[in-house]
């Protein structure tokens, strides 16, 4: 069985690529493979890669994809990998209209991967790197046993989101120095002493008072405690801290490093989900309707495209939101609906009919594609006019009725709710505060509250898995019910302490 494209699909692919290039898209060289639904589900279960390290989660995801496809609940139309060259998959059973839609969509994704700055630090040879990861971990399984290796991978995967996504774009930090965990040898280490102020003997009790001497001792103790603390500043890349300092065997460090490396590779995709899907949807629609499709294909395309951008209760569709914002940006910059003069105009009718015929829309959306991520994209271009036009609202699940209910239509609250769910890709902000907490080698983490409570049951599960790696008690500082608390796990018991 071959995965090569048919002659007809090759012709279609080449025609669409030419149109994409004429519009200004600049994709990687893109290799398409033709697969059946079972092969596509297998690749999708591996995150889009031909091979991954052995683990039960990939088999579970394959079973879920296969069953949802068999029951008609879900169908994968496009699958594309951020790599150079870029790899994409077409399902053999797709109609010709679907194949054209997917090919155009993929070329836009490839352009986004190549040109968006948030992907600039990703490994462009990740297909090869994933294969190397697979080979190494299979060797560890052969040497140390599948059960032990898979169990450790379980632990690592439960922590895969504890990275600092913005560290990829900053200057590398110098490594932290690790203090000794052994008991200091007081016979060889000179302890700092409290020094009295010079004074006449009769004035000593007035100058070197007990209160003054106590404060001096406290200052010395505080300075000594600071020396015992590490890292010197909170470390958001918790996985790196564990790799550097946790008492793991070499193969365990390598597996945790592998999980961390793959987390950083996938992070920009989560950071730009709305933009990336919106960009691809914008271009597949424009390329096909204006240059590729025959008149008798438009209705079928519209039917399939509407399924892509459909909105259902309780679900944010990134394809729809991203597409509409890009179209709104294009329209605004074509008409000049931006800048100080437009912002300060109080005449509603004048703003509604504003049109300076600047025709800067295409230039602007390419600029946006290059430098923004989802948070900055929403923050900058999710305007009040856009929110009202799209009839957007904030909602939540009513636990009493198990139905989603509208909670607010006010623009600021809707925008805030949208930005809130995108912050840190929806995960809590956790950093290592101290790796020598209480001077006993315990780990102290800090949860940066961001006006959201830490899910206690999930936090405890994470702490238990960190304990397996750190092998010392794990503590986390958070705010719960308005109080600052420390939650601790010592390997057996969980306790909470209000500070």
C-alpha positions as CSV (number, residue, x, y, z in Angstrom):
1,X,0.0,0.0,0.0
2,X,1.4,3.4,-1.0
3,X,0.7,6.7,0.7
4,X,1.6,8.8,-2.4
5,X,-0.9,11.3,-3.8
6,X,-2.9,10.5,-6.9
7,X,-2.1,12.5,-10.1
8,X,-5.3,14.5,-9.6
9,X,-4.4,15.4,-6.0
10,X,-0.9,16.4,-7.1
11,X,-2.3,18.8,-9.7
12,X,-4.8,20.2,-7.1
13,X,-2.0,20.6,-4.6
14,X,0.3,22.4,-7.0
15,X,-2.5,24.8,-8.2
16,X,-3.4,25.7,-4.6
17,X,0.2,26.3,-3.7
18,X,0.7,28.7,-6.6
19,X,-2.4,30.6,-5.5
20,X,-1.2,30.7,-1.9
21,X,2.2,32.0,-3.0
22,X,0.6,34.7,-5.2
23,X,-1.3,35.9,-2.1
24,X,1.9,36.2,-0.2
25,X,1.9,33.1,1.9
26,X,5.3,31.6,2.6
27,X,4.9,28.0,3.8
28,X,7.6,25.4,4.4
29,X,8.0,22.7,1.8
30,X,5.0,20.6,2.6
31,X,4.8,16.8,2.1
32,X,1.3,15.3,1.9
33,X,0.6,11.7,2.5
34,X,-2.6,9.9,1.6
35,X,-3.8,7.6,4.4
36,X,-6.9,5.6,5.4
37,X,-8.9,6.5,8.5
38,X,-7.2,3.9,10.7
39,X,-3.7,5.2,9.7
40,X,-4.8,8.8,10.4
41,X,-6.2,7.9,13.8
42,X,-2.9,6.1,14.6
43,X,-0.8,9.2,13.6
44,X,-3.2,11.5,15.4
45,X,-2.9,9.5,18.6
46,X,0.8,10.2,18.5
47,X,0.2,13.9,18.3
48,X,0.7,13.9,14.5
49,X,4.0,12.1,14.5
50,X,4.8,8.8,12.7
51,X,6.4,7.4,15.9
52,X,6.5,8.2,19.6
53,X,7.9,6.5,22.7
54,X,5.9,3.5,24.0
55,X,3.2,4.5,26.5
56,X,-0.4,3.4,27.2
57,X,-1.8,7.0,26.7
58,X,-1.2,6.8,23.0
59,X,-3.1,3.5,22.8
60,X,-5.9,5.0,24.8
61,X,-6.1,8.0,22.5
62,X,-6.1,5.8,19.4
63,X,-9.0,3.8,20.8
64,X,-11.0,6.9,21.6
65,X,-10.4,8.3,18.1
66,X,-11.3,5.0,16.4
67,X,-14.5,4.7,18.3
68,X,-15.7,8.2,17.9
69,X,-15.0,7.9,14.1
70,X,-16.8,4.5,13.9
71,X,-19.9,6.0,15.8
72,X,-19.9,9.1,13.5
73,X,-19.2,11.4,16.4
74,X,-15.8,12.8,15.1
75,X,-13.8,12.9,12.0
76,X,-10.3,14.2,11.5
77,X,-10.1,16.4,8.4
78,X,-6.6,17.8,8.6
79,X,-3.4,16.9,10.5
80,X,-0.2,18.9,10.0
81,X,3.1,18.9,11.8
82,X,5.3,21.9,12.6
83,X,8.5,20.7,10.9
84,X,10.8,21.6,8.0
85,X,9.7,20.0,5.7
86,X,6.1,20.2,7.0
87,X,4.2,16.9,7.0
88,X,0.4,16.7,6.4
89,X,-2.1,13.9,6.0
90,X,-5.1,13.5,3.7
91,X,-7.7,10.9,4.3
92,X,-8.5,8.7,1.3
93,X,-12.2,8.7,2.0
94,X,-12.5,12.5,1.9
95,X,-14.4,14.0,-1.0
96,X,-12.5,16.1,-3.5
97,X,-14.0,19.3,-2.0
98,X,-12.7,18.2,1.4
99,X,-9.2,17.5,0.0
100,X,-9.0,21.0,-1.6
101,X,-10.1,22.6,1.7
102,X,-7.6,20.6,3.7
103,X,-4.7,21.3,1.3
104,X,-5.4,25.1,1.4
105,X,-5.8,25.0,5.2
106,X,-2.5,23.1,5.6
107,X,-0.5,25.5,3.5
108,X,-1.8,28.4,5.7
109,X,-0.8,26.5,8.8
110,X,2.6,25.8,7.3
111,X,3.0,29.6,6.6
112,X,2.0,30.3,10.2
113,X,4.5,27.8,11.7
114,X,7.3,29.3,9.6
115,X,6.6,33.0,10.1
116,X,5.0,33.5,13.5
117,X,7.6,34.6,16.0
118,X,6.2,32.3,18.8
119,X,7.3,29.3,16.7
120,X,10.7,30.7,16.0
121,X,12.5,28.8,18.8
122,X,10.8,25.4,18.1
123,X,12.8,22.4,16.8
124,X,12.2,22.3,13.0
125,X,13.5,18.7,12.9
126,X,11.1,17.4,15.5
127,X,10.1,14.4,13.4
128,X,13.7,13.1,13.7
129,X,13.9,14.1,17.4
130,X,10.7,12.3,18.3
131,X,12.2,9.2,16.6
132,X,15.3,9.6,18.8
133,X,13.2,9.9,21.9
134,X,11.4,6.7,21.0
135,X,14.6,4.8,20.5
136,X,16.1,5.9,23.8
137,X,13.1,5.2,25.9
138,X,12.6,1.8,24.3
139,X,16.2,1.0,25.3
140,X,15.5,2.1,28.8
141,X,12.4,-0.2,28.9
142,X,14.5,-3.1,27.7
143,X,17.1,-2.5,30.3
144,X,15.1,-1.4,33.4
145,X,11.7,-3.1,32.7
146,X,8.7,-1.8,30.9
147,X,6.6,-1.4,34.1
148,X,9.2,0.7,35.9
149,X,9.9,2.9,32.9
150,X,6.2,3.4,32.0
151,X,5.4,4.2,35.6
152,X,8.0,6.9,35.7
153,X,6.7,8.3,32.4
154,X,3.2,8.5,34.0
155,X,4.8,10.6,36.8
156,X,6.6,12.9,34.3
157,X,3.5,13.4,32.1
158,X,1.5,14.6,35.1
159,X,4.0,17.4,35.4
160,X,4.4,18.3,31.7
161,X,2.7,21.7,32.0
162,X,5.1,22.9,34.7
163,X,7.4,24.8,32.3
164,X,8.1,28.5,31.7
165,X,6.8,29.0,28.1
166,X,8.3,32.5,27.9
167,X,11.8,31.4,28.8
168,X,12.3,30.2,25.2
169,X,12.4,33.8,24.1
170,X,14.7,35.2,26.8
171,X,18.4,35.2,27.4
172,X,19.5,31.9,29.0
173,X,19.8,32.1,32.7
174,X,23.0,31.1,34.6
175,X,22.5,27.8,36.4
176,X,21.6,27.9,40.1
177,X,24.2,26.8,42.6
178,X,23.1,24.0,44.8
179,X,23.8,24.3,48.6
180,X,25.0,21.2,50.4
181,X,22.2,19.2,52.1
182,X,24.5,17.7,54.6
183,X,24.8,18.9,58.2
184,X,27.5,21.6,58.4
185,X,30.7,20.8,60.2
186,X,30.8,23.5,62.9
187,X,34.4,22.6,63.8
188,X,35.5,23.7,60.4
189,X,33.0,26.4,59.5
190,X,33.2,29.7,61.4
191,X,29.8,30.9,62.4
192,X,29.1,34.7,62.1
193,X,29.2,36.4,65.5
194,X,27.3,39.4,66.7
195,X,29.7,42.3,67.0
196,X,29.2,44.9,69.7
197,X,29.5,48.6,69.0
198,X,32.5,50.1,70.5
199,X,31.8,52.2,73.6
200,X,33.0,53.1,77.0
201,X,32.4,50.5,79.6
202,X,29.9,52.6,81.5
203,X,28.0,53.3,78.3
204,X,27.9,49.7,77.0
205,X,24.6,48.7,78.6
206,X,23.0,51.8,77.0
207,X,24.4,51.2,73.5
208,X,24.5,47.4,73.2
209,X,21.1,46.8,74.7
210,X,19.5,43.4,74.7
211,X,17.0,44.6,72.1
212,X,19.8,45.9,69.8
213,X,21.8,42.6,70.2
214,X,18.6,40.5,69.4
215,X,18.0,42.5,66.2
216,X,21.6,42.0,65.2
217,X,21.3,38.3,65.7
218,X,18.1,38.3,63.6
219,X,19.8,40.1,60.8
220,X,22.7,37.6,60.8
221,X,20.2,34.7,60.9
222,X,18.2,36.1,58.0
223,X,21.4,36.5,56.0
224,X,22.3,32.9,56.7
225,X,18.9,31.7,55.8
226,X,19.1,33.5,52.5
227,X,22.3,31.7,51.7
228,X,20.5,28.4,52.3
229,X,17.7,29.2,50.0
230,X,17.8,28.4,46.3
231,X,17.0,29.3,43.6
232,X,17.8,33.0,44.3
233,X,14.6,33.9,42.4
234,X,11.4,31.9,41.8
235,X,11.9,29.3,39.1
236,X,8.9,29.0,36.8
237,X,10.5,26.1,34.9
238,X,9.8,23.5,37.5
239,X,10.8,20.6,35.3
240,X,14.2,22.1,34.7
241,X,14.7,22.6,38.4
242,X,13.9,18.9,39.0
243,X,16.2,17.8,36.3
244,X,19.0,19.9,37.7
245,X,18.6,19.0,41.4
246,X,16.3,16.0,42.1
247,X,18.0,12.8,43.1
248,X,17.2,10.8,39.9
249,X,19.1,8.1,38.0
250,X,20.5,9.1,34.6
251,X,17.8,7.4,32.6
252,X,15.1,9.0,34.7
253,X,16.6,12.5,34.1
254,X,16.7,11.8,30.4
255,X,13.0,10.8,30.3
256,X,12.0,13.9,32.3
257,X,14.2,16.0,29.9
258,X,12.4,14.4,27.0
259,X,9.0,15.2,28.4
260,X,10.1,18.8,29.0
261,X,11.5,19.1,25.5
262,X,8.3,17.9,23.9
263,X,6.2,20.3,26.2
264,X,8.2,23.2,24.9
265,X,7.7,22.1,21.3
266,X,3.9,21.9,21.7
267,X,3.6,25.1,23.8
268,X,3.5,27.6,20.9
269,X,0.6,25.6,19.4
270,X,-1.4,26.1,22.6
271,X,-0.3,29.8,22.8
272,X,-1.6,30.5,19.2
273,X,-4.5,28.1,18.8
274,X,-7.1,30.8,18.0
275,X,-4.8,32.7,15.7
276,X,-3.4,29.7,13.9
277,X,-6.8,28.1,13.2
278,X,-8.3,31.5,12.3
279,X,-5.4,32.2,9.9
280,X,-5.8,28.8,8.2
281,X,-9.6,29.1,8.0
282,X,-9.3,32.7,6.5
283,X,-7.0,31.5,3.8
284,X,-8.7,28.2,2.9
285,X,-11.9,30.2,2.4
286,X,-10.3,33.0,0.4
287,X,-8.1,30.7,-1.8
288,X,-10.9,28.3,-2.6
289,X,-13.8,30.7,-3.2
290,X,-11.9,33.3,-5.2
291,X,-9.4,31.2,-7.2
292,X,-9.8,27.4,-7.1
293,X,-13.4,26.2,-6.8
294,X,-15.8,25.9,-9.8
295,X,-19.3,27.5,-9.4
296,X,-20.9,24.1,-8.9
297,X,-18.5,23.3,-5.9
298,X,-19.3,26.4,-3.9
299,X,-22.4,25.1,-2.1
300,X,-20.7,21.9,-1.0
301,X,-17.7,23.9,0.2
302,X,-20.0,26.3,2.2
303,X,-21.6,23.3,3.8
304,X,-18.3,21.8,4.8
305,X,-16.8,25.1,5.9
306,X,-19.8,25.9,8.1
307,X,-19.2,22.7,10.0
308,X,-15.6,23.9,10.7
309,X,-16.7,27.3,12.1
310,X,-19.9,26.1,13.8
311,X,-20.4,27.2,17.4
312,X,-22.1,25.1,20.1
313,X,-23.0,25.8,23.7
314,X,-20.2,25.6,26.2
315,X,-17.5,25.5,23.6
316,X,-15.1,28.1,22.2
317,X,-14.5,27.4,18.6
318,X,-11.0,28.8,17.8
319,X,-11.6,28.4,14.0
320,X,-14.6,30.7,14.2
321,X,-13.2,33.3,16.6
322,X,-9.8,33.6,14.9
323,X,-11.4,33.8,11.4
324,X,-13.8,36.6,12.4
325,X,-11.1,38.6,14.1
326,X,-8.8,38.4,11.1
327,X,-11.7,39.5,8.8
328,X,-12.5,42.3,11.2
329,X,-8.9,43.5,11.2
330,X,-8.8,43.4,7.4
331,X,-12.0,45.4,7.1
332,X,-11.0,48.0,9.7
333,X,-7.6,48.6,8.1
334,X,-9.1,48.8,4.6
335,X,-11.5,51.5,5.8
336,X,-9.1,53.3,8.2
337,X,-11.2,52.4,11.3
338,X,-8.3,52.7,13.7
339,X,-6.1,55.4,15.2
340,X,-6.7,58.4,17.4
341,X,-9.2,60.2,15.2
342,X,-11.4,57.1,14.9
343,X,-11.2,56.3,18.6
344,X,-12.2,59.8,19.6
345,X,-15.1,60.0,17.3
346,X,-18.4,60.1,19.3
347,X,-20.8,60.0,16.4
348,X,-22.1,56.4,16.2
349,X,-23.4,56.8,12.6
350,X,-20.2,58.4,11.4
351,X,-18.2,55.5,12.9
352,X,-20.5,53.0,11.4
353,X,-20.0,54.5,7.9
354,X,-16.3,55.4,8.3
355,X,-14.3,54.5,5.2
356,X,-11.1,56.2,4.2
357,X,-10.4,53.6,1.5
358,X,-6.8,52.9,2.8
359,X,-6.8,49.3,1.7
360,X,-4.2,48.3,4.3
361,X,-6.1,45.2,5.4
362,X,-3.9,42.5,3.8
363,X,-0.7,44.2,4.9
364,X,-2.0,44.4,8.5
365,X,-3.1,40.8,8.8
366,X,0.3,39.6,7.7
367,X,1.9,41.9,10.3
368,X,-0.5,40.5,13.0
369,X,0.3,36.9,11.9
370,X,4.0,37.5,12.4
371,X,4.2,39.0,15.9
372,X,1.1,38.2,18.0
373,X,0.0,35.2,20.1
374,X,-3.6,34.5,21.3
375,X,-3.4,36.7,24.4
376,X,-2.0,39.8,22.6
377,X,-4.2,39.1,19.6
378,X,-7.4,39.1,21.8
379,X,-6.2,42.0,23.9
380,X,-5.5,44.2,20.9
381,X,-8.2,43.3,18.4
382,X,-11.2,42.0,20.5
383,X,-13.0,45.4,20.4
384,X,-16.3,46.4,21.8
385,X,-17.7,46.8,18.2
386,X,-16.5,43.3,17.4
387,X,-18.0,41.8,20.6
388,X,-21.4,43.4,19.9
389,X,-21.3,42.4,16.3
390,X,-20.6,38.8,17.1
391,X,-23.1,38.8,20.0
392,X,-20.6,37.3,22.4
393,X,-21.2,36.7,26.1
394,X,-19.6,35.1,29.1
395,X,-21.2,31.9,30.4
396,X,-20.7,29.2,33.0
397,X,-22.0,25.7,33.9
398,X,-25.0,25.8,36.3
399,X,-24.4,22.8,38.5
400,X,-28.0,22.7,39.6
401,X,-29.4,22.2,36.1
402,X,-26.2,21.0,34.4
403,X,-26.8,23.6,31.7
404,X,-24.6,26.4,30.5
405,X,-26.1,29.8,31.4
406,X,-25.2,33.4,30.3
407,X,-23.5,35.3,33.1
408,X,-22.7,38.6,31.4
409,X,-22.9,40.5,28.1
410,X,-20.9,43.5,29.2
411,X,-17.9,43.9,26.9
412,X,-15.2,44.3,29.5
413,X,-16.3,41.3,31.4
414,X,-16.6,39.1,28.3
415,X,-13.1,40.1,27.2
416,X,-11.7,39.6,30.7
417,X,-13.2,36.1,30.8
418,X,-11.8,35.2,27.4
419,X,-8.3,36.5,28.3
420,X,-8.5,34.7,31.7
421,X,-9.0,31.3,30.1
422,X,-6.1,31.9,27.7
423,X,-3.6,33.0,30.4
424,X,-0.8,30.4,30.8
425,X,-2.9,28.2,28.4
426,X,-5.4,27.7,31.2
427,X,-3.0,26.1,33.6
428,X,-2.2,27.6,37.1
429,X,1.1,29.5,37.5
430,X,3.4,27.5,39.7
431,X,7.1,28.3,40.5
432,X,9.8,26.8,42.7
433,X,10.1,29.3,45.6
434,X,12.7,27.3,47.7
435,X,14.4,24.0,47.2
436,X,15.7,24.0,50.8
437,X,12.6,24.9,52.6
438,X,13.0,24.8,56.4
439,X,16.7,24.1,55.8
440,X,15.7,20.4,55.4
441,X,15.8,20.0,51.7
442,X,12.0,20.2,51.3
443,X,10.5,21.8,48.2
444,X,8.4,24.9,48.5
445,X,6.3,25.8,45.4
446,X,4.3,29.0,45.0
447,X,0.9,29.2,43.3
448,X,0.4,32.7,41.8
449,X,-3.2,33.2,42.5
450,X,-4.4,35.2,39.5
451,X,-7.8,35.5,41.2
452,X,-8.5,31.7,40.8
453,X,-8.5,29.1,43.4
454,X,-6.1,26.1,43.1
455,X,-8.0,22.9,42.5
456,X,-7.0,21.1,45.7
457,X,-7.5,17.5,44.6
458,X,-5.5,18.1,41.4
459,X,-2.8,20.0,43.3
460,X,-2.3,17.2,45.7
461,X,-2.0,14.6,42.9
462,X,0.7,16.8,41.4
463,X,2.5,17.2,44.7
464,X,2.5,13.4,45.2
465,X,4.1,12.9,41.8
466,X,6.7,15.6,42.5
467,X,7.5,13.8,45.8
468,X,8.3,10.7,43.8
469,X,10.9,12.6,42.0
470,X,12.2,15.0,44.7
471,X,12.0,12.3,47.4
472,X,11.5,14.9,50.1
473,X,8.4,16.6,51.4
474,X,6.7,19.0,49.0
475,X,4.9,22.2,50.0
476,X,2.8,24.7,48.0
477,X,2.0,28.2,49.1
478,X,-1.4,29.4,47.8
479,X,-4.5,31.4,48.7
480,X,-7.6,29.4,49.6
481,X,-10.9,31.0,50.7
482,X,-9.2,34.3,51.1
483,X,-6.4,33.0,53.4
484,X,-2.7,32.4,52.6
485,X,-2.1,28.7,53.2
486,X,0.7,26.1,52.8
487,X,-0.4,22.7,51.7
488,X,2.2,20.0,52.5
489,X,2.7,16.4,51.5
490,X,5.4,14.3,53.2
491,X,5.0,11.0,51.3
492,X,2.1,9.8,53.4
493,X,-0.1,12.6,54.7
494,X,-1.5,15.9,53.4
495,X,-1.9,18.8,55.7
496,X,-3.0,22.4,55.4
497,X,-1.7,25.3,57.5
498,X,-3.0,28.8,57.4
499,X,-0.3,31.4,57.6
